[in-house]
Amino acid sequence: MGAELFRRGELVRHIWATVRRVAIGFSLAVLIGIFLGGLMGLNSAVKERLKLIIVLLRPIPPFAWIPLGLIWFGIGEAEMIMIIVISSVFFVAIHTLYGIERIDFRLKQAAKSLGSNRWDLLKRVILPSLLPELFHGMRLALGFCWVAVVGAEIVGSVSGLGYLILDSRNRGLPQMAILGMMLIGFIGLSMDRILVRVKKTFLPWDSK
């Protein structure tokens, strides 16, 4: 059955639909999370307000956002992307904030006193302190992107690996559901390994 789906191109279509949604949602979550984390790290008043909101919203599971997504956006791509973003953005924001807070400002002052310009300060002090936490938050966010996309596809899609699992159940094909689950695990692990490799390229000294 899996070979037949692959031959007809349906399996590739489902895989591509899910991977595209995860890639878009994850990219938006990283951009928004870095902005929110940076905003909190640079402004203590904003930090107190935003951090409270994030702490309140972060424990909410992705599936709880699905009804609101359907009300706000209807069934479609926008609803699924919103669920992916809102389920993962808080991890990026919080760990961006942690990265900023761990910067040793004595090192910044020392670098300035030695004549470092803004680029040197960013490259040698700020980024080495910020990036380990940021990558940690991104890995957590990526994992939640996969949880969110499966739930969103089960409820409001006619494509993707989540839909394939639901359709397999409805048609009494447990082997297809298992195939969909295995593909989610394999692709999710592959994306995580790519992120780890990128981290090791830019942060060879960090072993976390």
N, C-alpha and C positions, 0 to 999 in steps of 0.2 A: 504493500500500500504506500509506504514512504517513497519507494522507487518510482511508483506510478505518479505520485504528486510531483516528484522532482522532474520526471520526464515531461509532464504537462506544464512545468514552470510555476505551479501553484506554491510549492514549498519555498522556492526562491522569493516569490512575491510576498509570502508571509514573513520570511526572515527579514527581507529588506524593509518592509513596513515597520516592523518592531525596532530594528536597528536605527532607522531614520528618526523615529520618534524619540528614542533614548538619546541619540546624538544631539538632536535639537533641544530637547528638554534639559539635558545635562549642560550643554553650552550656555543656555540662558540662565540656568541655576548658578553656574560658576560666575558669570558676568554680574548678575544681580547680587549674588552673595559677597563677592569681593567689594562691590560698591557699598553694600550695607555694612560689612565688617570694617571697611576703611572709614566709613562715616562714623561708626561707633568708636573706632580707635582714635580718631582725631578730635572728637567732641564729646566731652564727658556728659553733658546734658542730654544729647541725643542717645548716648550709650545707655543711660539709665532707662529711658523710655523704650527704645527699640529692644534692648535685651530682655526686658520684662515680657514684651509681646512675643519674642522668639521663644523664650522659655515656656510660655503658655501654649504656643501653637505647635512646637516641635514634637511633643508626644502624640499628637493626633495622627492616627494611622492613615495611610493613603486612601484606603477604601472609604473613609468617612467624608472625604472631599468629593467623591463621585457625584452624589446628589446635587451639591452646589454647582459643580462643573456642568452638569446637565441643565440646570436652571439658567445659569449665566450664559453658556455658550451653545447649548443644545448638543445633540449627538454629532460628533465630528472630530477633526484633527485638533482644533483649538481647545476643546474640552480635555482631550487626552494630554496635550502638551502642558496645559495648566496644572493638571493633577501631578504630572511628573515634576514640574518645576517647584510647586509648593511643597511637595513631599521631600525635596532634597536641598532646597536653597538654604535652609536654616543651618545645615551642617557646614556649608562653605562660609556662611556669614560668621558663625561663632568661632570657627577655627582661624579665619582671617583676623578676627579680633584678638584671639589668643596669640597669634603670631606677632601682631603689632605690640601687644603688651609685654612680650618676652624680649623685645629689643632693649638692649642695655644702652641707655642714653649716655652713659659715661664713655662708651665706645664712640658714639657720635661726636661727643665733644672732643675726644682725643683725636679722632680723624680730622675734624675741622681744624684743630690746633696744629696738625701736621700738614695742613695745606690742601686737604682733599676738597675737590669741587663736588657739586651735587651729583654728578654721574658716578664718581668714585664712592661717594657716600651710599648711593643707592646700590651699587654693585657689590661693595665690600662689607657693608654693615647691615643695611635694611633688608635686602633680599635674602642673604644667608640666614637671617633670624626669622623672617616671615615665611619663606617657602616651605620648610618642613611641616609646619602646622597647616598651611594651605593645602598641600598635597594630601595630608591625612584627612582633612575635611572633604576633599574631592573624592577620595576613595570611598568614604562613608556615603557621600551623596550619590555616587555611581551605583552602589548597591541598592539604595532606596529607589533609584530611577527604575531599576528592573522590577522591584516589587510593585511600584506604581503603574508601570506600563502594562503589566499582565492584568491587574485589576481593571484598568481603564478599558483595555481591549475586550475583556470578557463582557463588560457591561455595554459598551457603546461603539463597537467596531465590527466590520465584516472582513477584516484582514488583520494579519499579525499572528504571532505565536500564541498569545492569550486567546484570541478567537479560535485558533486551530484546536487548542485544548478543549474549549467549550463545545465546539462543533463535534469533536471526536466523542465527547461524552454523550451528546444528543443522538449521535448515530451508532452508539454502542461499539466504538472502536478504541478500546483502552490502549492498544499498541501505538495508535497515533497520538494519544494524549501523552504517553510516556516519551515518544519521540520529541514532541513539542517541549516537554519539561527538560529533556536532555540537551536540546538545542539552546534553551535559555541558559542552562548552567554552563555549557561550553562557551557560548558567545560572551556571557557575562564575565567568566573567568578570563577569556582572551582579552577583553577590554581592560580588565583590572591589571593584567600582566603588562599590557601596553603602557598603562599609566605608571606602573612601577618602574618600567624601563626608562620612561621619560624622566621620572624623578631621579633615578640613578645617574642619568646623563648630566642633569643639571646640579644634582646634590650628591656627588660621590662620597662625601664625608659622612652623610647621615644614614644610619643603619636601621632606623625605625621602619 
